[in-house]
Amino acid sequence: MAPFKPDFYRMFAVGFVAGALFVFSTMDTGMGERIANGVVPVAEAQAAQ
């Protein structure tokens, strides 16, 4: 006897795919850069003497 029925695995996969599509559809291309700039300051070189 299997611990879960095949329907469970199928619905889990469908939910995972739907969730992943939702997450990727709500993200725009510059989102990662904005998050990184808010956490890590921009590096600046010191002026040469």
PDBQT receptor file of N, H, CA, C and O in Angstrom, charges set to zero:
ATOM      1  N   MET A   1       0.845  -1.188   0.000  1.00  0.00    +0.000 N 
ATOM      2  CA  MET A   1       0.000   0.000   0.000  1.00  0.00    +0.000 C 
ATOM      3  C   MET A   1       0.887   1.246   0.000  1.00  0.00    +0.000 C 
ATOM      4  O   MET A   1       1.774   1.392   0.840  1.00  0.00    +0.000 OA
ATOM      5  N   ALA A   2       0.637   2.113  -0.927  1.00  0.00    +0.000 N 
ATOM      6  H   ALA A   2      -0.084   1.994  -1.610  1.00  0.00    +0.000 HD
ATOM      7  CA  ALA A   2       1.420   3.346  -1.038  1.00  0.00    +0.000 C 
ATOM      8  C   ALA A   2       0.951   4.356   0.010  1.00  0.00    +0.000 C 
ATOM      9  O   ALA A   2      -0.233   4.399   0.342  1.00  0.00    +0.000 OA
ATOM     10  N   PRO A   3       1.866   5.162   0.529  1.00  0.00    +0.000 N 
ATOM     11  CA  PRO A   3       1.458   6.139   1.546  1.00  0.00    +0.000 C 
ATOM     12  C   PRO A   3       0.535   7.228   0.997  1.00  0.00    +0.000 C 
ATOM     13  O   PRO A   3      -0.307   7.754   1.725  1.00  0.00    +0.000 OA
ATOM     14  N   PHE A   4       0.689   7.563  -0.274  1.00  0.00    +0.000 N 
ATOM     15  H   PHE A   4       1.372   7.136  -0.866  1.00  0.00    +0.000 HD
ATOM     16  CA  PHE A   4      -0.168   8.573  -0.886  1.00  0.00    +0.000 C 
ATOM     17  C   PHE A   4      -0.692   8.057  -2.215  1.00  0.00    +0.000 C 
ATOM     18  O   PHE A   4      -0.032   7.272  -2.895  1.00  0.00    +0.000 OA
ATOM     19  N   LYS A   5      -1.867   8.498  -2.570  1.00  0.00    +0.000 N 
ATOM     20  H   LYS A   5      -2.404   9.136  -2.018  1.00  0.00    +0.000 HD
ATOM     21  CA  LYS A   5      -2.450   8.105  -3.853  1.00  0.00    +0.000 C 
ATOM     22  C   LYS A   5      -1.807   8.922  -4.975  1.00  0.00    +0.000 C 
ATOM     23  O   LYS A   5      -1.296  10.013  -4.723  1.00  0.00    +0.000 OA
ATOM     24  N   PRO A   6      -1.824   8.414  -6.205  1.00  0.00    +0.000 N 
ATOM     25  CA  PRO A   6      -1.227   9.156  -7.330  1.00  0.00    +0.000 C 
ATOM     26  C   PRO A   6      -1.845  10.537  -7.541  1.00  0.00    +0.000 C 
ATOM     27  O   PRO A   6      -1.173  11.438  -8.043  1.00  0.00    +0.000 OA
ATOM     28  N   ASP A   7      -3.096  10.715  -7.173  1.00  0.00    +0.000 N 
ATOM     29  H   ASP A   7      -3.642   9.983  -6.765  1.00  0.00    +0.000 HD
ATOM     30  CA  ASP A   7      -3.733  12.028  -7.320  1.00  0.00    +0.000 C 
ATOM     31  C   ASP A   7      -3.027  13.087  -6.479  1.00  0.00    +0.000 C 
ATOM     32  O   ASP A   7      -2.937  14.250  -6.874  1.00  0.00    +0.000 OA
ATOM     33  N   PHE A   8      -2.527  12.670  -5.313  1.00  0.00    +0.000 N 
ATOM     34  H   PHE A   8      -2.601  11.725  -4.993  1.00  0.00    +0.000 HD
ATOM     35  CA  PHE A   8      -1.821  13.609  -4.440  1.00  0.00    +0.000 C 
ATOM     36  C   PHE A   8      -0.585  14.160  -5.142  1.00  0.00    +0.000 C 
ATOM     37  O   PHE A   8      -0.356  15.369  -5.145  1.00  0.00    +0.000 OA
ATOM     38  N   TYR A   9       0.207  13.278  -5.734  1.00  0.00    +0.000 N 
ATOM     39  H   TYR A   9       0.020  12.296  -5.732  1.00  0.00    +0.000 HD
ATOM     40  CA  TYR A   9       1.422  13.706  -6.427  1.00  0.00    +0.000 C 
ATOM     41  C   TYR A   9       1.092  14.594  -7.621  1.00  0.00    +0.000 C 
ATOM     42  O   TYR A   9       1.776  15.586  -7.871  1.00  0.00    +0.000 OA
ATOM     43  N   ARG A  10       0.055  14.239  -8.351  1.00  0.00    +0.000 N 
ATOM     44  H   ARG A  10      -0.501  13.432  -8.148  1.00  0.00    +0.000 HD
ATOM     45  CA  ARG A  10      -0.348  15.026  -9.511  1.00  0.00    +0.000 C 
ATOM     46  C   ARG A  10      -0.779  16.428  -9.088  1.00  0.00    +0.000 C 
ATOM     47  O   ARG A  10      -0.362  17.412  -9.698  1.00  0.00    +0.000 OA
ATOM     48  N   MET A  11      -1.593  16.525  -8.069  1.00  0.00    +0.000 N 
ATOM     49  H   MET A  11      -1.931  15.725  -7.573  1.00  0.00    +0.000 HD
ATOM     50  CA  MET A  11      -2.061  17.833  -7.622  1.00  0.00    +0.000 C 
ATOM     51  C   MET A  11      -0.924  18.647  -7.001  1.00  0.00    +0.000 C 
ATOM     52  O   MET A  11      -0.896  19.870  -7.131  1.00  0.00    +0.000 OA
ATOM     53  N   PHE A  12       0.010  17.974  -6.327  1.00  0.00    +0.000 N 
ATOM     54  H   PHE A  12      -0.014  16.980  -6.221  1.00  0.00    +0.000 HD
ATOM     55  CA  PHE A  12       1.173  18.662  -5.782  1.00  0.00    +0.000 C 
ATOM     56  C   PHE A  12       1.996  19.270  -6.915  1.00  0.00    +0.000 C 
ATOM     57  O   PHE A  12       2.436  20.415  -6.821  1.00  0.00    +0.000 OA
ATOM     58  N   ALA A  13       2.202  18.507  -7.982  1.00  0.00    +0.000 N 
ATOM     59  H   ALA A  13       1.844  17.576  -8.059  1.00  0.00    +0.000 HD
ATOM     60  CA  ALA A  13       2.969  19.000  -9.132  1.00  0.00    +0.000 C 
ATOM     61  C   ALA A  13       2.245  20.155  -9.809  1.00  0.00    +0.000 C 
ATOM     62  O   ALA A  13       2.874  21.147 -10.178  1.00  0.00    +0.000 OA
ATOM     63  N   VAL A  14       0.939  20.039  -9.976  1.00  0.00    +0.000 N 
ATOM     64  H   VAL A  14       0.428  19.233  -9.677  1.00  0.00    +0.000 HD
ATOM     65  CA  VAL A  14       0.163  21.115 -10.601  1.00  0.00    +0.000 C 
ATOM     66  C   VAL A  14       0.240  22.377  -9.743  1.00  0.00    +0.000 C 
ATOM     67  O   VAL A  14       0.415  23.474 -10.274  1.00  0.00    +0.000 OA
ATOM     68  N   GLY A  15       0.114  22.237  -8.452  1.00  0.00    +0.000 N 
ATOM     69  H   GLY A  15      -0.028  21.346  -8.021  1.00  0.00    +0.000 HD
ATOM     70  CA  GLY A  15       0.201  23.388  -7.554  1.00  0.00    +0.000 C 
ATOM     71  C   GLY A  15       1.577  24.025  -7.566  1.00  0.00    +0.000 C 
ATOM     72  O   GLY A  15       1.703  25.249  -7.526  1.00  0.00    +0.000 OA
ATOM     73  N   PHE A  16       2.604  23.197  -7.619  1.00  0.00    +0.000 N 
ATOM     74  H   PHE A  16       2.502  22.203  -7.651  1.00  0.00    +0.000 HD
ATOM     75  CA  PHE A  16       3.967  23.717  -7.657  1.00  0.00    +0.000 C 
ATOM     76  C   PHE A  16       4.206  24.515  -8.936  1.00  0.00    +0.000 C 
ATOM     77  O   PHE A  16       4.765  25.611  -8.898  1.00  0.00    +0.000 OA
ATOM     78  N   VAL A  17       3.779  23.959 -10.064  1.00  0.00    +0.000 N 
ATOM     79  H   VAL A  17       3.324  23.069 -10.094  1.00  0.00    +0.000 HD
ATOM     80  CA  VAL A  17       3.955  24.644 -11.348  1.00  0.00    +0.000 C 
ATOM     81  C   VAL A  17       3.148  25.938 -11.372  1.00  0.00    +0.000 C 
ATOM     82  O   VAL A  17       3.644  26.969 -11.826  1.00  0.00    +0.000 OA
ATOM     83  N   ALA A  18       1.917  25.891 -10.892  1.00  0.00    +0.000 N 
ATOM     84  H   ALA A  18       1.514  25.053 -10.524  1.00  0.00    +0.000 HD
ATOM     85  CA  ALA A  18       1.083  27.094 -10.877  1.00  0.00    +0.000 C 
ATOM     86  C   ALA A  18       1.698  28.165  -9.977  1.00  0.00    +0.000 C 
ATOM     87  O   ALA A  18       1.706  29.343 -10.333  1.00  0.00    +0.000 OA
ATOM     88  N   GLY A  19       2.205  27.769  -8.828  1.00  0.00    +0.000 N 
ATOM     89  H   GLY A  19       2.199  26.812  -8.538  1.00  0.00    +0.000 HD
ATOM     90  CA  GLY A  19       2.852  28.720  -7.929  1.00  0.00    +0.000 C 
ATOM     91  C   GLY A  19       4.105  29.320  -8.531  1.00  0.00    +0.000 C 
ATOM     92  O   GLY A  19       4.346  30.521  -8.406  1.00  0.00    +0.000 OA
ATOM     93  N   ALA A  20       4.910  28.487  -9.189  1.00  0.00    +0.000 N 
ATOM     94  H   ALA A  20       4.715  27.511  -9.291  1.00  0.00    +0.000 HD
ATOM     95  CA  ALA A  20       6.130  28.985  -9.827  1.00  0.00    +0.000 C 
ATOM     96  C   ALA A  20       5.795  29.964 -10.946  1.00  0.00    +0.000 C 
ATOM     97  O   ALA A  20       6.454  30.994 -11.087  1.00  0.00    +0.000 OA
ATOM     98  N   LEU A  21       4.781  29.654 -11.737  1.00  0.00    +0.000 N 
ATOM     99  H   LEU A  21       4.246  28.817 -11.623  1.00  0.00    +0.000 HD
ATOM    100  CA  LEU A  21       4.366  30.573 -12.801  1.00  0.00    +0.000 C 
ATOM    101  C   LEU A  21       3.868  31.894 -12.227  1.00  0.00    +0.000 C 
ATOM    102  O   LEU A  21       4.139  32.958 -12.783  1.00  0.00    +0.000 OA
ATOM    103  N   PHE A  22       3.146  31.826 -11.123  1.00  0.00    +0.000 N 
ATOM    104  H   PHE A  22       2.926  30.961 -10.671  1.00  0.00    +0.000 HD
ATOM    105  CA  PHE A  22       2.655  33.044 -10.482  1.00  0.00    +0.000 C 
ATOM    106  C   PHE A  22       3.817  33.902  -9.992  1.00  0.00    +0.000 C 
ATOM    107  O   PHE A  22       3.831  35.115 -10.203  1.00  0.00    +0.000 OA
ATOM    108  N   VAL A  23       4.782  33.277  -9.345  1.00  0.00    +0.000 N 
ATOM    109  H   VAL A  23       4.771  32.292  -9.173  1.00  0.00    +0.000 HD
ATOM    110  CA  VAL A  23       5.930  34.030  -8.822  1.00  0.00    +0.000 C 
ATOM    111  C   VAL A  23       6.711  34.674  -9.954  1.00  0.00    +0.000 C 
ATOM    112  O   VAL A  23       7.043  35.857  -9.882  1.00  0.00    +0.000 OA
ATOM    113  N   PHE A  24       7.008  33.910 -11.001  1.00  0.00    +0.000 N 
ATOM    114  H   PHE A  24       6.738  32.949 -11.060  1.00  0.00    +0.000 HD
ATOM    115  CA  PHE A  24       7.789  34.460 -12.100  1.00  0.00    +0.000 C 
ATOM    116  C   PHE A  24       7.012  35.496 -12.907  1.00  0.00    +0.000 C 
ATOM    117  O   PHE A  24       7.615  36.393 -13.496  1.00  0.00    +0.000 OA
ATOM    118  N   SER A  25       5.702  35.389 -12.943  1.00  0.00    +0.000 N 
ATOM    119  H   SER A  25       5.212  34.661 -12.465  1.00  0.00    +0.000 HD
ATOM    120  CA  SER A  25       4.922  36.374 -13.692  1.00  0.00    +0.000 C 
ATOM    121  C   SER A  25       4.824  37.701 -12.947  1.00  0.00    +0.000 C 
ATOM    122  O   SER A  25       4.618  38.739 -13.575  1.00  0.00    +0.000 OA
ATOM    123  N   THR A  26       4.967  37.689 -11.622  1.00  0.00    +0.000 N 
ATOM    124  H   THR A  26       5.134  36.846 -11.112  1.00  0.00    +0.000 HD
ATOM    125  CA  THR A  26       4.876  38.926 -10.857  1.00  0.00    +0.000 C 
ATOM    126  C   THR A  26       6.219  39.626 -10.717  1.00  0.00    +0.000 C 
ATOM    127  O   THR A  26       6.276  40.777 -10.283  1.00  0.00    +0.000 OA
ATOM    128  N   MET A  27       7.292  38.951 -11.077  1.00  0.00    +0.000 N 
ATOM    129  H   MET A  27       7.246  38.017 -11.430  1.00  0.00    +0.000 HD
ATOM    130  CA  MET A  27       8.623  39.552 -10.978  1.00  0.00    +0.000 C 
ATOM    131  C   MET A  27       8.961  40.267 -12.280  1.00  0.00    +0.000 C 
ATOM    132  O   MET A  27       8.735  39.740 -13.369  1.00  0.00    +0.000 OA
ATOM    133  N   ASP A  28       9.504  41.474 -12.152  1.00  0.00    +0.000 N 
ATOM    134  H   ASP A  28       9.688  41.902 -11.267  1.00  0.00    +0.000 HD
ATOM    135  CA  ASP A  28       9.991  42.148 -13.347  1.00  0.00    +0.000 C 
ATOM    136  C   ASP A  28      11.506  41.971 -13.415  1.00  0.00    +0.000 C 
ATOM    137  O   ASP A  28      12.110  41.447 -12.479  1.00  0.00    +0.000 OA
ATOM    138  N   THR A  29      12.114  42.396 -14.495  1.00  0.00    +0.000 N 
ATOM    139  H   THR A  29      11.624  42.822 -15.255  1.00  0.00    +0.000 HD
ATOM    140  CA  THR A  29      13.524  42.097 -14.720  1.00  0.00    +0.000 C 
ATOM    141  C   THR A  29      14.456  42.825 -13.760  1.00  0.00    +0.000 C 
ATOM    142  O   THR A  29      15.529  42.298 -13.466  1.00  0.00    +0.000 OA
ATOM    143  N   GLY A  30      14.114  43.982 -13.266  1.00  0.00    +0.000 N 
ATOM    144  H   GLY A  30      13.243  44.410 -13.505  1.00  0.00    +0.000 HD
ATOM    145  CA  GLY A  30      15.003  44.737 -12.393  1.00  0.00    +0.000 C 
ATOM    146  C   GLY A  30      14.780  44.496 -10.918  1.00  0.00    +0.000 C 
ATOM    147  O   GLY A  30      15.396  45.163 -10.086  1.00  0.00    +0.000 OA
ATOM    148  N   MET A  31      13.927  43.575 -10.576  1.00  0.00    +0.000 N 
ATOM    149  H   MET A  31      13.426  43.034 -11.251  1.00  0.00    +0.000 HD
ATOM    150  CA  MET A  31      13.593  43.366  -9.166  1.00  0.00    +0.000 C 
ATOM    151  C   MET A  31      14.800  42.904  -8.354  1.00  0.00    +0.000 C 
ATOM    152  O   MET A  31      15.009  43.383  -7.240  1.00  0.00    +0.000 OA
ATOM    153  N   GLY A  32      15.589  41.991  -8.886  1.00  0.00    +0.000 N 
ATOM    154  H   GLY A  32      15.420  41.602  -9.792  1.00  0.00    +0.000 HD
ATOM    155  CA  GLY A  32      16.752  41.488  -8.162  1.00  0.00    +0.000 C 
ATOM    156  C   GLY A  32      17.776  42.572  -7.895  1.00  0.00    +0.000 C 
ATOM    157  O   GLY A  32      18.392  42.599  -6.829  1.00  0.00    +0.000 OA
ATOM    158  N   GLU A  33      17.959  43.457  -8.846  1.00  0.00    +0.000 N 
ATOM    159  H   GLU A  33      17.458  43.435  -9.711  1.00  0.00    +0.000 HD
ATOM    160  CA  GLU A  33      18.908  44.554  -8.668  1.00  0.00    +0.000 C 
ATOM    161  C   GLU A  33      18.437  45.516  -7.585  1.00  0.00    +0.000 C 
ATOM    162  O   GLU A  33      19.244  45.989  -6.785  1.00  0.00    +0.000 OA
ATOM    163  N   ARG A  34      17.152  45.807  -7.550  1.00  0.00    +0.000 N 
ATOM    164  H   ARG A  34      16.496  45.422  -8.200  1.00  0.00    +0.000 HD
ATOM    165  CA  ARG A  34      16.631  46.712  -6.521  1.00  0.00    +0.000 C 
ATOM    166  C   ARG A  34      16.771  46.101  -5.140  1.00  0.00    +0.000 C 
ATOM    167  O   ARG A  34      17.087  46.805  -4.181  1.00  0.00    +0.000 OA
ATOM    168  N   ILE A  35      16.540  44.802  -5.026  1.00  0.00    +0.000 N 
ATOM    169  H   ILE A  35      16.283  44.230  -5.805  1.00  0.00    +0.000 HD
ATOM    170  CA  ILE A  35      16.685  44.139  -3.730  1.00  0.00    +0.000 C 
ATOM    171  C   ILE A  35      18.144  44.162  -3.301  1.00  0.00    +0.000 C 
ATOM    172  O   ILE A  35      18.443  44.468  -2.147  1.00  0.00    +0.000 OA
ATOM    173  N   ALA A  36      19.058  43.843  -4.216  1.00  0.00    +0.000 N 
ATOM    174  H   ALA A  36      18.814  43.594  -5.153  1.00  0.00    +0.000 HD
ATOM    175  CA  ALA A  36      20.483  43.812  -3.893  1.00  0.00    +0.000 C 
ATOM    176  C   ALA A  36      20.987  45.198  -3.514  1.00  0.00    +0.000 C 
ATOM    177  O   ALA A  36      21.774  45.324  -2.576  1.00  0.00    +0.000 OA
ATOM    178  N   ASN A  37      20.558  46.234  -4.212  1.00  0.00    +0.000 N 
ATOM    179  H   ASN A  37      19.919  46.132  -4.974  1.00  0.00    +0.000 HD
ATOM    180  CA  ASN A  37      21.005  47.591  -3.896  1.00  0.00    +0.000 C 
ATOM    181  C   ASN A  37      20.473  48.055  -2.550  1.00  0.00    +0.000 C 
ATOM    182  O   ASN A  37      21.102  48.893  -1.903  1.00  0.00    +0.000 OA
ATOM    183  N   GLY A  38      19.349  47.543  -2.116  1.00  0.00    +0.000 N 
ATOM    184  H   GLY A  38      18.839  46.862  -2.641  1.00  0.00    +0.000 HD
ATOM    185  CA  GLY A  38      18.821  47.906  -0.813  1.00  0.00    +0.000 C 
ATOM    186  C   GLY A  38      19.561  47.231   0.325  1.00  0.00    +0.000 C 
ATOM    187  O   GLY A  38      19.548  47.730   1.450  1.00  0.00    +0.000 OA
ATOM    188  N   VAL A  39      20.208  46.103   0.054  1.00  0.00    +0.000 N 
ATOM    189  H   VAL A  39      20.218  45.697  -0.860  1.00  0.00    +0.000 HD
ATOM    190  CA  VAL A  39      20.904  45.343   1.093  1.00  0.00    +0.000 C 
ATOM    191  C   VAL A  39      22.394  45.649   1.088  1.00  0.00    +0.000 C 
ATOM    192  O   VAL A  39      22.989  45.869   2.143  1.00  0.00    +0.000 OA
ATOM    193  N   VAL A  40      22.992  45.665  -0.087  1.00  0.00    +0.000 N 
ATOM    194  H   VAL A  40      22.509  45.487  -0.944  1.00  0.00    +0.000 HD
ATOM    195  CA  VAL A  40      24.433  45.871  -0.228  1.00  0.00    +0.000 C 
ATOM    196  C   VAL A  40      24.658  47.229  -0.883  1.00  0.00    +0.000 C 
ATOM    197  O   VAL A  40      24.113  47.493  -1.954  1.00  0.00    +0.000 OA
ATOM    198  N   PRO A  41      25.452  48.093  -0.255  1.00  0.00    +0.000 N 
ATOM    199  CA  PRO A  41      25.683  49.402  -0.870  1.00  0.00    +0.000 C 
ATOM    200  C   PRO A  41      26.497  49.279  -2.155  1.00  0.00    +0.000 C 
ATOM    201  O   PRO A  41      27.238  48.314  -2.345  1.00  0.00    +0.000 OA
ATOM    202  N   VAL A  42      26.352  50.253  -3.017  1.00  0.00    +0.000 N 
ATOM    203  H   VAL A  42      25.750  51.037  -2.862  1.00  0.00    +0.000 HD
ATOM    204  CA  VAL A  42      27.075  50.277  -4.281  1.00  0.00    +0.000 C 
ATOM    205  C   VAL A  42      28.548  50.543  -3.996  1.00  0.00    +0.000 C 
ATOM    206  O   VAL A  42      28.875  51.436  -3.215  1.00  0.00    +0.000 OA
ATOM    207  N   ALA A  43      29.438  49.778  -4.622  1.00  0.00    +0.000 N 
ATOM    208  H   ALA A  43      29.172  49.052  -5.257  1.00  0.00    +0.000 HD
ATOM    209  CA  ALA A  43      30.879  49.955  -4.428  1.00  0.00    +0.000 C 
ATOM    210  C   ALA A  43      31.361  51.177  -5.194  1.00  0.00    +0.000 C 
ATOM    211  O   ALA A  43      30.957  51.414  -6.333  1.00  0.00    +0.000 OA
ATOM    212  N   GLU A  44      32.231  51.948  -4.553  1.00  0.00    +0.000 N 
ATOM    213  H   GLU A  44      32.559  51.756  -3.628  1.00  0.00    +0.000 HD
ATOM    214  CA  GLU A  44      32.806  53.127  -5.187  1.00  0.00    +0.000 C 
ATOM    215  C   GLU A  44      34.311  53.094  -4.990  1.00  0.00    +0.000 C 
ATOM    216  O   GLU A  44      34.797  52.846  -3.886  1.00  0.00    +0.000 OA
ATOM    217  N   ALA A  45      35.041  53.342  -6.057  1.00  0.00    +0.000 N 
ATOM    218  H   ALA A  45      34.647  53.542  -6.954  1.00  0.00    +0.000 HD
ATOM    219  CA  ALA A  45      36.500  53.356  -5.976  1.00  0.00    +0.000 C 
ATOM    220  C   ALA A  45      36.971  54.676  -5.374  1.00  0.00    +0.000 C 
ATOM    221  O   ALA A  45      36.360  55.726  -5.573  1.00  0.00    +0.000 OA
ATOM    222  N   GLN A  46      38.072  54.594  -4.635  1.00  0.00    +0.000 N 
ATOM    223  H   GLN A  46      38.568  53.742  -4.473  1.00  0.00    +0.000 HD
ATOM    224  CA  GLN A  46      38.649  55.796  -4.057  1.00  0.00    +0.000 C 
ATOM    225  C   GLN A  46      39.416  56.546  -5.142  1.00  0.00    +0.000 C 
ATOM    226  O   GLN A  46      40.022  55.931  -6.019  1.00  0.00    +0.000 OA
ATOM    227  N   ALA A  47      39.388  57.850  -5.081  1.00  0.00    +0.000 N 
ATOM    228  H   ALA A  47      38.896  58.350  -4.368  1.00  0.00    +0.000 HD
ATOM    229  CA  ALA A  47      40.082  58.665  -6.079  1.00  0.00    +0.000 C 
ATOM    230  C   ALA A  47      41.587  58.462  -5.986  1.00  0.00    +0.000 C 
ATOM    231  O   ALA A  47      42.139  58.361  -4.891  1.00  0.00    +0.000 OA
ATOM    232  N   ALA A  48      42.249  58.402  -7.140  1.00  0.00    +0.000 N 
ATOM    233  H   ALA A  48      41.800  58.484  -8.030  1.00  0.00    +0.000 HD
ATOM    234  CA  ALA A  48      43.707  58.241  -7.175  1.00  0.00    +0.000 C 
ATOM    235  C   ALA A  48      44.378  59.527  -6.722  1.00  0.00    +0.000 C 
ATOM    236  O   ALA A  48      43.873  60.624  -6.960  1.00  0.00    +0.000 OA
ATOM    237  N   GLN A  49      45.518  59.378  -6.070  1.00  0.00    +0.000 N 
ATOM    238  H   GLN A  49      45.928  58.487  -5.876  1.00  0.00    +0.000 HD
ATOM    239  CA  GLN A  49      46.237  60.558  -5.561  1.00  0.00    +0.000 C 
ATOM    240  C   GLN A  49      47.452  60.848  -6.390  1.00  0.00    +0.000 C 
ATOM    241  O   GLN A  49      48.177  61.803  -6.109  1.00  0.00    +0.000 OA
TER     242      GLN A  49
